[in-house]
Amino acid sequence: MESYNKVMQFFWLAMGVVLTVVITFLGFKEGFAKWVGYYLMAGLCFLMYFVKRWMMKRMEKHNAWIQEQKEKQQ
């Protein structure tokens, strides 16, 4: 599960970068008035990356706490 989470974390980062580049290119080519709304999609990809990163760190701390509690009981 940890490898899946890492893959998905970098997927969201890559999608955010790709969308930002493509939207910026199309904005210069066809005008930003038409494409500026699509930056929301790139922003959501970056948001998913940071949320995924935050949740992975939180889960690591939680797993360490669970392990610590198990060691205290023994």
C-alpha positions in Angstrom: 0.0 0.0 0.0 2.9 2.3 0.7 4.3 2.0 -2.8 0.8 2.7 -4.3 0.6 5.9 -2.2 4.0 7.1 -3.4 3.1 6.4 -7.0 -0.2 8.3 -6.6 1.5 11.2 -4.9 3.9 11.6 -7.8 1.1 11.1 -10.3 -0.7 14.1 -8.9 2.5 16.2 -8.9 3.2 15.2 -12.5 -0.4 15.9 -13.6 -0.2 19.3 -12.0 3.0 20.2 -13.8 1.8 18.9 -17.1 -1.5 20.7 -16.9 0.1 23.9 -15.9 2.5 23.7 -18.8 -0.2 22.8 -21.4 -2.6 25.4 -20.1 0.0 28.1 -20.2 1.1 27.1 -23.7 -2.5 27.1 -24.9 -3.1 30.4 -23.1 -0.3 32.0 -25.1 -1.4 30.4 -28.3 -5.2 31.1 -28.1 -5.5 33.7 -25.4 -5.7 33.4 -21.6 -9.4 34.5 -21.5 -10.4 31.1 -22.8 -8.0 29.0 -20.7 -7.6 30.7 -17.4 -10.4 28.7 -15.8 -8.5 25.5 -16.5 -5.8 26.5 -14.0 -8.3 25.3 -11.4 -7.8 21.7 -12.6 -4.0 22.1 -12.2 -4.5 23.7 -8.8 -6.6 20.7 -7.7 -3.9 18.3 -8.8 -1.3 20.2 -6.7 -3.8 20.2 -3.8 -4.2 16.5 -4.1 -0.4 16.1 -4.1 0.0 18.1 -0.9 -3.0 16.4 0.8 -1.6 13.0 -0.1 1.8 14.0 1.2 0.3 15.3 4.5 -1.8 12.1 4.9 1.2 9.9 4.3 3.2 11.6 7.0 0.3 11.5 9.4 -0.1 7.8 8.7 3.6 7.1 9.4 3.3 8.9 12.8 0.1 7.0 13.6 1.8 3.7 12.8 4.8 4.6 15.0 2.4 5.5 17.8 0.6 2.1 17.4 3.9 0.3 17.5 4.9 2.2 20.6 1.7 1.3 22.3 2.2 -2.4 21.5 5.7 -2.3 23.0 4.4 -0.7 26.2 1.8 -3.5 26.6 4.4 -6.2 26.4 
